[in-house]
Amino acid sequence: MARLANGQYVYRNDLGGLCNICNEYFYKVFDTFISLIQLNIANQEEKNKLITELEKLRIHLRRGFEEELIMNQDGTTIHVDTINHCLLYAFGECHEQHTNRYAVCDQLFEFIKHFMTEIKEHYSTIEKCQDKLYYFLAHQARKVYLNNQFKARLAKLDNNGAILVCDYKMRILPKSARETKEQFFGKRGWSLHTILVFTKNNTDQLNIQVFDHWSTDTKQDAWFTISSFDFVFETLDPKPQWIEILSDNGAHYHNSELIVTIANWYEWYNIEIRGWYFLEPGEAKTSVDSHHAQIAHAIKRYVRIGHNLDEGEKIQVAIADLGGTSVANLEPIRNNHNIKTITGITQLFYFEWPINSDYMGYIQARCLPHIGS
């Protein structure tokens, strides 16, 4: 019987965390700006005004900017006349003229320019912060684009296929005020891997099956992921003829071992793998996030009525009653064969494994789906 370090892990309600990029290139940047204002602007009225303006810009960039970017229902994007909102331009694929600019977006960099003039002794620090914000905006644009691929995939789903969305839920953690995903994904405690399987029946109704695999083996790597998918493929009945997969681009998915192994899945399971879309961390998986919220509620209730989680099997008991969910313990058998890293894999967000074209037997990849040649 597996035990969780003598029951030292206590369930906490807040199991969330921040994307590393958002933390480093957004929140910390604005914290730096506010600190510089507080330390270098003597006039209290001007200080308050600058901080207020900065907070408004932070709110807009964090949520408002994403909502202003336009995507088509099929997962593609088109030319937009406003240069700040043209995704094709952001990806270097737009050759049209842009005659408009969005004042709110420009306001941030006007603010930074003014800031550099007012606090010249910190010019270098402010310039580095500006570069980080450029990177963050690129991250936001890429995130919006990639996350819209899920809706596009569902729209094209037929009766013969399935869309799989997968994600890891992490070990039970003490609460932290601002915890990055890197800290949040620490390797201790227990892990839960979830795969949602979306299919359509003859009435075009969308069906969802959920497969949860928990383990005290907290090394979330290719072999854990492969073991989880193997269970799902062997369990599905009827088995789909083809699948597409969506996940975050964490190292437990976005790695050469997994990509190379998938090349064998058609032979092993007789299922065509039409593509794997890697999304930005922590976003566009609202269906999985909703399921994980149910798990959090179930565990909270289990603890509230007097139980504890000192044994691994109690995890399964706590979440066993969730409707439409299959829960199983998974202890991956690892092999130690090293696979060479695919060159430039960190820049690739989409992979496919053709089975009936001139590229049969090859792995095809691109930086962004539907972008570029």
C-alpha positions in Angstrom: 0.0 0.0 0.0 1.4 3.3 -1.0 1.7 6.0 1.7 2.2 9.7 1.2 5.1 10.5 3.5 3.2 9.6 6.7 0.3 11.9 5.8 2.4 15.1 5.9 0.6 16.5 2.8 -2.5 18.5 3.8 -5.2 19.5 1.2 -5.4 23.2 0.5 -8.1 24.9 -1.6 -5.8 27.0 -3.7 -3.8 24.7 -5.9 -3.2 27.3 -8.7 -0.1 28.8 -10.0 1.2 31.4 -12.5 2.7 30.7 -15.9 6.5 31.3 -15.6 6.4 33.8 -18.5 3.5 35.8 -17.0 5.3 35.9 -13.7 8.7 36.9 -15.0 7.8 39.1 -18.0 4.7 40.7 -16.7 4.0 40.7 -13.0 7.6 41.3 -11.9 8.0 44.0 -14.5 5.1 46.0 -13.2 6.3 45.4 -9.6 9.7 46.9 -10.7 8.0 49.9 -12.3 5.9 50.6 -9.1 9.0 50.2 -6.9 10.9 52.7 -9.1 8.0 55.2 -8.9 7.8 54.9 -5.1 11.6 55.3 -4.6 12.2 58.1 -7.2 9.1 60.3 -7.4 9.0 62.6 -4.5 5.7 64.4 -5.2 3.0 62.3 -3.7 0.2 63.4 -6.1 2.3 62.6 -9.1 3.4 59.3 -7.6 -0.2 58.2 -7.0 -1.2 59.3 -10.6 1.6 57.3 -12.2 0.8 54.2 -10.1 -2.9 54.5 -11.0 -2.1 54.8 -14.7 0.2 51.8 -14.4 -2.4 49.7 -12.7 -4.9 50.5 -15.5 -2.4 49.5 -18.1 -1.6 46.3 -16.3 -5.3 45.3 -16.2 -5.7 46.0 -19.9 -2.6 44.1 -21.0 -3.5 41.1 -18.8 -7.0 40.6 -20.1 -8.2 43.3 -22.4 -5.4 42.8 -25.0 -6.3 39.2 -25.5 -10.0 40.0 -26.1 -9.1 42.5 -28.8 -7.3 39.9 -30.9 -9.5 38.4 -33.7 -9.6 34.8 -34.6 -11.7 32.9 -37.2 -13.8 29.9 -36.1 -11.7 27.5 -38.1 -8.5 28.4 -36.1 -7.1 30.8 -38.7 -6.6 34.5 -38.6 -6.8 37.3 -41.2 -5.3 40.8 -41.8 -6.6 43.4 -39.4 -6.2 47.1 -40.2 -5.1 48.0 -36.7 -1.5 47.0 -36.4 -1.6 46.4 -32.7 -4.2 43.7 -33.2 -3.1 42.0 -36.4 -1.9 38.5 -35.5 -0.7 37.8 -39.0 1.6 40.8 -38.6 2.8 39.6 -35.2 3.7 36.3 -36.8 5.5 37.9 -39.7 3.0 36.7 -42.3 1.1 39.9 -43.1 2.0 41.9 -46.2 -1.0 44.3 -46.1 -0.9 48.0 -45.1 -1.9 48.9 -41.5 -3.4 52.4 -41.3 -4.6 52.4 -37.7 -3.0 52.1 -34.2 -4.7 51.3 -30.9 -4.1 54.2 -28.5 -4.4 52.1 -25.3 -1.7 49.7 -26.5 0.6 52.6 -27.5 0.0 54.3 -24.2 2.1 51.7 -22.4 5.3 52.4 -24.4 4.6 56.2 -24.3 4.5 55.8 -20.5 7.8 53.9 -20.5 9.4 56.5 -22.7 8.3 59.2 -20.3 9.5 57.1 -17.4 13.0 56.9 -19.0 13.1 60.6 -19.2 12.0 61.2 -15.6 14.3 58.6 -14.0 17.4 58.6 -16.2 19.6 56.9 -13.6 17.5 53.8 -14.0 17.4 53.9 -17.8 19.0 50.5 -18.2 16.6 48.8 -15.8 13.6 50.4 -17.5 14.8 49.4 -21.0 15.2 45.7 -19.9 11.6 45.9 -18.5 10.4 47.2 -21.8 12.0 44.3 -23.7 10.3 41.9 -21.3 7.0 43.5 -22.0 7.5 43.0 -25.7 8.1 39.3 -25.1 5.0 39.1 -22.9 2.8 40.7 -25.6 4.2 38.1 -28.1 3.4 35.4 -25.5 -0.2 36.7 -25.2 -0.7 36.8 -29.0 0.7 33.3 -29.4 -1.5 32.1 -26.5 -4.7 33.5 -28.0 -3.9 32.0 -31.4 -3.0 28.5 -30.1 -5.8 28.3 -27.6 -8.4 29.0 -30.3 -7.3 25.8 -32.0 -9.3 23.8 -29.5 -12.6 25.3 -30.7 -11.6 24.8 -34.3 -10.8 21.1 -33.7 -14.1 20.5 -32.0 -15.9 22.1 -34.9 -14.3 19.6 -37.4 -14.9 16.5 -35.2 -16.9 13.7 -36.9 -18.3 10.4 -35.8 -15.1 8.5 -36.6 -12.7 10.6 -34.5 -11.9 11.9 -31.1 -10.4 15.1 -29.6 -8.2 14.4 -26.5 -7.3 17.1 -24.1 -4.8 16.2 -21.4 -3.3 17.9 -18.3 -1.6 17.1 -15.1 -3.0 18.2 -11.7 -0.3 18.5 -9.2 0.5 17.3 -5.7 -1.3 18.6 -2.7 0.5 21.9 -1.7 0.6 24.4 1.0 -0.8 27.8 -0.1 1.6 30.3 -1.6 0.8 33.9 -2.3 2.3 34.0 -5.8 3.6 30.7 -6.9 5.0 30.1 -10.4 4.1 27.1 -12.4 7.7 25.9 -12.0 7.3 25.9 -8.2 3.7 24.6 -8.5 4.9 21.6 -10.5 7.3 20.4 -7.8 8.1 16.7 -7.7 6.7 15.6 -4.4 3.5 14.2 -3.1 1.2 12.7 -5.7 0.3 13.4 -9.3 -2.9 13.1 -11.2 -3.0 13.0 -15.0 -6.3 13.6 -16.8 -7.3 12.9 -20.3 -10.7 14.2 -21.6 -12.0 12.3 -24.7 -14.5 14.3 -26.9 -16.5 12.2 -29.4 -19.7 12.7 -31.4 -22.5 10.2 -31.9 -24.9 9.8 -34.9 -27.0 12.7 -33.6 -24.0 15.0 -33.7 -24.2 15.3 -29.9 -20.9 15.8 -28.1 -19.9 13.2 -25.6 -17.1 13.5 -23.0 -15.3 10.6 -21.2 -12.8 11.4 -18.5 -9.8 9.3 -17.5 -7.9 10.2 -14.3 -4.7 8.4 -13.5 -3.1 9.0 -10.1 0.3 7.9 -8.9 2.8 8.4 -6.1 5.4 8.3 -8.9 5.7 12.0 -9.3 8.2 12.1 -12.1 6.0 13.6 -14.8 7.8 12.7 -18.0 7.2 11.0 -21.3 6.8 7.6 -19.8 4.1 8.6 -17.3 2.3 10.3 -20.2 2.7 7.3 -22.5 1.5 4.9 -19.9 -1.7 7.1 -19.3 -2.5 7.2 -23.1 -1.9 3.4 -23.4 -4.5 2.8 -20.8 -7.0 5.1 -22.6 -6.4 3.6 -26.0 -6.9 0.0 -24.7 -10.0 1.0 -22.8 -11.9 3.1 -25.4 -14.9 1.2 -26.9 -15.6 1.8 -29.7 -12.1 2.8 -30.6 -11.8 6.0 -32.7 -10.3 5.8 -36.2 -8.4 9.0 -35.7 -7.5 11.4 -32.9 -6.1 14.9 -32.3 -4.5 15.9 -29.0 -4.2 19.2 -27.2 -2.1 19.9 -24.2 0.1 22.6 -22.6 3.7 22.8 -23.8 5.2 21.6 -20.5 8.2 19.3 -20.6 6.0 16.3 -19.6 4.4 16.5 -23.1 6.7 18.7 -25.2 9.7 16.4 -25.4 11.5 14.3 -28.0 10.8 10.9 -26.3 7.0 11.4 -26.5 7.1 12.8 -30.0 9.2 9.8 -31.3 7.1 7.2 -29.5 3.8 8.6 -31.0 5.2 7.6 -34.4 4.4 4.0 -33.3 0.9 4.5 -32.1 -0.8 3.8 -35.4 0.9 0.4 -35.5 0.2 -0.4 -31.9 -3.4 0.8 -31.5 -4.6 1.2 -35.2 -5.5 4.9 -34.4 -4.4 7.6 -36.7 -2.8 10.5 -34.8 -3.7 13.5 -37.0 -2.0 16.1 -34.9 -0.8 17.3 -31.4 -1.4 21.0 -30.6 0.8 22.4 -27.8 -0.9 25.3 -26.1 0.5 27.9 -23.8 0.8 26.8 -20.1 -2.3 27.0 -17.9 -4.7 28.3 -20.6 -7.3 27.1 -23.1 -7.9 23.9 -21.1 -11.1 25.2 -19.4 -12.8 21.8 -19.7 -9.9 20.1 -17.9 -9.7 22.9 -15.4 -13.4 22.5 -14.7 -12.9 18.8 -14.1 -10.0 19.5 -11.8 -12.1 22.0 -9.9 -14.6 19.2 -9.3 -11.8 17.0 -8.0 -10.6 19.8 -5.7 -14.2 20.1 -4.4 -14.5 16.3 -3.9 -11.2 16.1 -2.0 -12.2 19.1 0.1 -15.4 17.4 1.0 -13.6 14.1 1.7 -11.3 15.8 4.2 -14.1 17.9 5.7 -16.1 14.9 6.7 -13.1 13.5 8.7 -10.9 11.6 6.3 -7.3 12.2 5.4 -5.1 11.6 2.4 -2.3 9.7 4.1 -2.6 6.7 1.7 -2.5 6.9 -2.0 -5.6 4.8 -2.5 -7.7 7.3 -0.6 -7.2 9.7 -3.5 -9.1 7.3 -5.7 -11.8 6.9 -3.1 -12.2 10.7 -2.7 -12.9 11.3 -6.4 -14.5 7.9 -7.4 -18.0 9.3 -7.5 -17.5 11.9 -10.2 -19.9 11.2 -13.0 -18.5 10.0 -16.3 -15.0 9.5 -14.8 -12.7 6.5 -14.8 -10.2 6.6 -12.0 -7.2 4.2 -11.8 -3.8 4.0 -10.2 -0.8 4.2 -12.6 2.8 3.2 -11.8 4.7 3.6 -15.1 7.4 1.1 -16.1 10.3 3.3 -17.2 12.9 2.4 -19.7 16.3 4.2 -19.7 16.9 4.3 -23.5 18.1 7.8 -24.4 16.6 9.5 -27.5 18.3 12.3 -29.3 16.6 15.7 -28.9 14.7 16.9 -31.9 16.5 20.0 -33.2 14.6 23.2 -32.3 11.7 21.4 -30.6 11.1 24.2 -28.2 10.0 26.4 -31.2 7.5 23.8 -32.5 3.9 24.0 -31.5 2.3 21.5 -33.8 3.2 17.9 -34.8 1.6 15.3 -37.1 2.4 11.8 -38.1 1.2 11.0 -41.7 0.1 7.5 -42.5 -0.9 7.7 -46.1 1.1 10.3 -48.0 4.5 10.8 -49.4 5.6 11.7 -45.8 4.4 8.4 -44.3 6.8 7.4 -41.6 8.0 10.9 -41.0 7.2 13.4 -38.2 6.0 16.8 -39.5 6.1 19.9 -37.4 5.7 23.6 -37.6 6.1 26.6 -35.3 2.4 27.6 -35.4 -0.5 25.6 -37.1 -2.0 27.4 -40.1 0.8 30.0 -40.1 3.5 30.1 -42.8 4.3 27.6 -45.5 
